[in-house]
Amino acid sequence: MKKLQILGTGCPKCRELTVRTEQAAKELEMDYEIVKVEKIPDIMSFGVMHTPALAVDGVVKVFGKVPRLDEIKEMIQ
């Protein structure tokens, strides 16, 4: 099971990243879990200073923007 972590405090871009990530995982028919990391110290522990960010199994794949659906699919596979 892949752990897909959304790093962000709940802003509109963070919510959009959550929606797109879940859509990408469903379209890929993955076994996944989405975890929201919303506390600033927890986000900073990933080394991320700009949100939203997406981490896969603890590895940051993108931060500071909401990637396209096809880009997310590549990141989470």
URLIN-V730179 format. One record per backbone hydrogen bond with DSSP energy under -0.5 kcal/mol. NH is the residue of the N-H (numbers start at 1). CO is the residue of the C=O. If there is no record, write none. Layout:
# URLIN-V730179
nh=NH co=CO
nh=NH co=CO
This chain:
# URLIN-V730179
nh=2 co=31
nh=4 co=2
nh=4 co=33
nh=5 co=3
nh=5 co=55
nh=6 co=4
nh=6 co=35
nh=7 co=5
nh=7 co=53
nh=8 co=6
nh=8 co=37
nh=15 co=11
nh=16 co=12
nh=17 co=13
nh=18 co=14
nh=19 co=15
nh=20 co=16
nh=21 co=17
nh=22 co=18
nh=23 co=19
nh=24 co=20
nh=25 co=21
nh=26 co=22
nh=27 co=23
nh=28 co=24
nh=29 co=26
nh=30 co=25
nh=32 co=30
nh=33 co=2
nh=35 co=4
nh=35 co=33
nh=37 co=6
nh=37 co=35
nh=38 co=36
nh=43 co=39
nh=44 co=40
nh=45 co=41
nh=46 co=43
nh=47 co=44
nh=48 co=43
nh=52 co=7
nh=53 co=7
nh=54 co=62
nh=55 co=5
nh=56 co=59
nh=57 co=3
nh=57 co=55
nh=59 co=56
nh=60 co=58
nh=61 co=54
nh=62 co=54
nh=64 co=50
nh=64 co=52
nh=65 co=52
nh=67 co=65
nh=72 co=68
nh=73 co=69
nh=74 co=70
nh=75 co=71
nh=76 co=72
nh=77 co=73
